[in-house]
Amino acid sequence: LAPHFKKMLYDNALLVKLYLHAYQVTNKPLYRRIVEETLEYVRREMLDPSGGFYSSQDADSEGVEGKFFVWRPEEVVEVLGRKDGEAINKHYGVTLQGNFEGLSILHVAEQTNGEAKTGSAGEELDSLLQRAKAKLLDARSERVAPDRDEKILTAWNGMMLRAFAEAAAVLERPDYAEIANRNAKFILESLRTDGRLLRTCKDGQAKLNGY
């Protein structure tokens, strides 16, 4: 239930590749959604204006582990309104007692026999989740965000470049291809000297030979 709240670039790159390949094998929409939501997180939180990808996002904010990511039921209702808020609290297991130090980590708690809802009920739920996620994300952006490690590591960038490039091809997403191309251009122009790659870049200063 409880994740490591710290987000690592390489973990997300590997998750994208895994779920993308699973989607190709099974054609399950859930796996595609996980790919797209993970890449959207990377684009939103981990992409430098230069085209490089940052290394990680911390677990703590205001000195408290996970504080940025957890919810109280009344917070969800305040953001979404009573009807949608109560439905989302039920779906994501947000309770008064919580599941992590008195607060709630969102997780899919409402399923039947391990399967998500289908048909019109599934479409209605999908619509609700899309609305709710956008509003909750907007509300969460008002919180004190965790710090980021903004060094750009060539090896980890190569992993995420591949994730975006493969997803661009499989999902026919030219916006992903553009991000991959910008990243490749950044690596070749800013992390290479005398014909070899450098390992790391921070604040525009690249250094250390790659091996």
C-alpha positions as CSV (number, residue, x, y, z in Angstrom):
1,L,0.0,0.0,0.0
2,A,2.6,2.6,1.1
3,P,4.9,3.5,-1.8
4,H,8.4,4.9,-1.4
5,F,7.2,8.5,-1.8
6,K,10.5,9.5,-3.4
7,K,10.1,9.4,-7.2
8,M,13.2,8.2,-9.1
9,L,13.6,8.9,-12.8
10,Y,14.9,5.5,-13.6
11,D,12.1,3.7,-11.8
12,N,9.5,5.6,-13.8
13,A,11.4,4.8,-17.1
14,L,11.3,1.1,-16.3
15,L,7.7,1.2,-15.3
16,V,6.7,2.9,-18.6
17,K,8.5,0.2,-20.6
18,L,7.0,-2.6,-18.6
19,Y,3.4,-1.4,-18.8
20,L,3.9,-0.4,-22.5
21,H,5.0,-3.9,-23.3
22,A,2.1,-5.4,-21.2
23,Y,-0.3,-3.2,-23.2
24,Q,1.1,-4.4,-26.5
25,V,0.6,-8.0,-25.4
26,T,-2.8,-7.7,-23.7
27,N,-4.3,-4.5,-25.2
28,K,-5.7,-3.7,-21.8
29,P,-6.7,0.0,-21.6
30,L,-5.5,0.1,-17.9
31,Y,-1.9,-0.5,-18.9
32,R,-2.0,2.2,-21.6
33,R,-3.5,4.6,-19.0
34,I,-0.6,3.9,-16.6
35,V,1.9,4.6,-19.3
36,E,0.3,7.9,-20.3
37,E,-0.2,9.0,-16.7
38,T,3.4,8.2,-15.8
39,L,4.8,10.0,-18.8
40,E,2.6,13.0,-18.0
41,Y,4.0,13.1,-14.5
42,V,7.5,13.1,-15.9
43,R,6.6,15.8,-18.3
44,R,5.0,17.9,-15.6
45,E,7.5,17.4,-12.7
46,M,10.8,16.1,-14.1
47,L,11.4,17.9,-17.4
48,D,13.9,20.7,-17.5
49,P,13.3,23.5,-20.0
50,S,16.5,22.5,-21.7
51,G,15.1,19.1,-22.6
52,G,16.9,17.1,-19.9
53,F,15.1,15.0,-17.2
54,Y,15.7,15.6,-13.5
55,S,16.9,12.8,-11.2
56,S,14.3,12.6,-8.5
57,Q,11.6,14.2,-6.4
58,D,11.9,14.0,-2.6
59,A,9.6,12.0,-0.3
60,D,9.3,14.8,2.3
61,S,7.7,18.3,2.3
62,E,7.7,20.6,5.3
63,G,9.8,17.9,7.0
64,V,7.1,15.2,6.8
65,E,7.3,12.1,4.7
66,G,4.5,11.8,2.2
67,K,2.7,15.0,3.3
68,F,2.3,16.3,-0.2
69,F,0.6,13.1,-1.4
70,V,-1.9,12.1,1.3
71,W,-5.5,13.2,1.9
72,R,-8.2,13.5,4.5
73,P,-11.8,12.7,3.4
74,E,-13.0,16.3,4.2
75,E,-10.3,17.7,1.9
76,V,-11.5,15.6,-1.0
77,V,-15.1,16.7,-0.4
78,E,-14.1,20.3,-0.2
79,V,-12.4,20.1,-3.6
80,L,-15.0,18.0,-5.4
81,G,-18.2,18.7,-3.7
82,R,-20.2,16.3,-1.5
83,K,-21.5,13.8,-4.2
84,D,-18.3,13.4,-6.2
85,G,-16.1,13.7,-3.1
86,E,-17.8,10.8,-1.3
87,A,-17.6,8.6,-4.4
88,I,-13.9,9.3,-4.8
89,N,-13.2,8.7,-1.1
90,K,-14.9,5.3,-1.5
91,H,-13.1,4.4,-4.7
92,Y,-9.7,5.4,-3.4
93,G,-10.1,4.3,0.2
94,V,-9.9,7.7,1.9
95,T,-11.2,7.3,5.4
96,L,-11.3,9.1,8.7
97,Q,-8.9,6.7,10.3
98,G,-6.6,6.7,7.3
99,N,-4.1,4.1,6.2
100,F,-0.8,6.0,6.7
101,E,-0.2,7.9,10.0
102,G,-3.8,9.0,10.2
103,L,-4.0,10.2,6.6
104,S,-4.9,8.3,3.4
105,I,-2.8,7.2,0.5
106,L,-5.0,7.0,-2.5
107,H,-5.3,3.5,-3.8
108,V,-8.0,1.7,-5.8
109,A,-10.1,0.2,-3.0
110,E,-13.4,-0.3,-4.8
111,Q,-13.3,-3.2,-7.2
112,T,-15.4,-6.3,-7.7
113,N,-13.6,-9.7,-7.9
114,G,-10.4,-7.9,-8.9
115,E,-12.0,-6.4,-12.0
116,A,-12.8,-2.8,-12.7
117,K,-16.3,-1.8,-13.7
118,T,-17.3,-2.2,-17.3
119,G,-20.0,-0.9,-19.7
120,S,-21.9,2.3,-18.9
121,A,-20.9,2.0,-15.2
122,G,-17.3,1.9,-16.2
123,E,-17.6,4.9,-18.5
124,E,-19.3,6.9,-15.8
125,L,-16.5,6.0,-13.3
126,D,-13.8,6.9,-15.9
127,S,-15.5,10.3,-16.4
128,L,-15.7,10.9,-12.7
129,L,-12.0,9.9,-12.2
130,Q,-10.8,12.2,-14.9
131,R,-12.7,15.1,-13.5
132,A,-11.6,14.3,-9.9
133,K,-8.0,13.8,-10.7
134,A,-7.7,17.1,-12.5
135,K,-9.3,19.0,-9.6
136,L,-7.3,17.2,-6.9
137,L,-4.1,17.7,-8.8
138,D,-4.9,21.4,-9.1
139,A,-5.7,21.6,-5.4
140,R,-2.5,19.7,-4.5
141,S,-0.4,22.2,-6.4
142,E,-1.3,24.7,-3.7
143,R,0.6,22.6,-1.1
144,V,4.3,23.0,-0.4
145,A,5.9,20.7,-2.9
146,P,8.8,18.3,-2.2
147,D,12.2,19.4,-3.3
148,R,13.7,18.0,-6.5
149,D,17.2,16.8,-7.3
150,E,17.7,18.7,-10.5
151,K,20.9,17.2,-11.6
152,I,20.6,15.5,-15.0
153,L,22.3,12.1,-15.3
154,T,23.0,10.9,-18.8
155,A,22.3,7.2,-18.1
156,W,18.9,7.8,-16.5
157,N,18.1,10.2,-19.2
158,G,18.8,7.5,-21.8
159,M,16.3,5.2,-20.1
160,M,13.6,7.9,-20.1
161,L,14.4,8.9,-23.6
162,R,13.8,5.3,-24.7
163,A,10.5,5.2,-22.7
164,F,9.2,8.3,-24.4
165,A,10.4,7.1,-27.9
166,E,8.8,3.6,-27.6
167,A,5.6,5.1,-26.2
168,A,5.5,7.5,-29.1
169,A,5.8,4.7,-31.6
170,V,3.3,2.3,-30.0
171,L,0.7,4.8,-28.9
172,E,1.1,7.1,-32.0
173,R,1.9,10.1,-29.8
174,P,4.0,12.7,-31.7
175,D,4.2,14.8,-28.5
176,Y,6.2,12.0,-26.9
177,A,8.5,11.8,-29.9
178,E,9.1,15.5,-29.6
179,I,10.2,15.1,-26.0
180,A,12.5,12.2,-26.8
181,N,14.1,14.2,-29.7
182,R,14.6,17.3,-27.5
183,N,16.2,15.1,-24.9
184,A,18.5,13.4,-27.4
185,K,19.5,16.8,-28.7
186,F,20.2,18.1,-25.2
187,I,22.4,15.0,-24.4
188,L,24.4,15.2,-27.7
189,E,24.9,19.0,-27.4
190,S,25.3,19.5,-23.7
191,L,26.6,16.2,-22.3
192,R,29.3,15.4,-24.9
193,T,32.8,16.6,-25.3
194,D,35.7,15.4,-27.5
195,G,33.5,12.6,-28.9
196,R,32.5,11.1,-25.6
197,L,29.6,11.4,-23.2
198,L,29.8,13.1,-19.8
199,R,28.0,11.6,-16.8
200,T,26.1,14.5,-15.2
201,C,24.9,18.1,-15.7
202,K,23.7,20.6,-13.1
203,D,22.9,24.3,-13.6
204,G,24.3,24.1,-17.1
205,Q,27.6,22.6,-16.0
206,A,28.4,19.2,-17.4
207,K,31.2,17.1,-15.9
208,L,32.7,13.6,-15.3
209,N,33.5,11.2,-18.1
210,G,30.8,8.5,-18.6
211,Y,31.9,4.9,-18.5
